[in-house]
Amino acid sequence: MRTDRMIIDEQLPVYDVVVAEHLIVGADPMAAFTAARAMDFLTVRAPLMDAAMWVRSLPDRLRRRPVAPLAQLYLAQGVGLPGWLSLGERAGAELAFGAVGKFWQPNIEWRDVPQADFAGFAEPGWGKIACNFTFLPYGGGTLLTYECRTATTDPASRRTFARYWWLVRPFAAYIMRATLATIAAEAKRTQAPLPTAA
């Protein structure tokens, strides 16, 4: 039983909403951790995700403006997108990352905040996202969990975010499940087969 405090609990202990998804992976925790750390989040593919990316680029397409190419989003490289940052890691056990932004707006506004200031950031008008992957031994494999917490910094932002969350929550969970499946596939691909019971 885990008794140590998770990084996500230190960085965002109080939040407005939370969603968590779980998957049992046929690879050991370190293989799953390594796969998650090395994954480019923007390469996660699922039909609904592809459709969402296309819809997000629709305003630029309709105005005949070039669609900005996707950046890369690697936890191993400190994340790599505006507003997003690593919140810490414990090898083989937890990877945590987060962002500060106004993500309920059509054109998301991100705010660069140093890791040391993330937990205490409380400037009105913003929201904070803290996410983590945890890797627990489970039978001969790993119980992989992806948790995402969101907190807003004032009542007006909380009301606006609540309306936005009602709409996007099912899509967020879908994307999280697709991400877990991508990590699981890579962890199984890169680890030697686990022994089977005789």
Helices and strands as residue ranges (DSSP letters): H 7-11, E 17-25, H 29-38, G 41-43, H 47-62, G 75-77, E 84-90, E 94-102, E 109-111, H 115-118, E 127-138, E 141-152, H 155-190
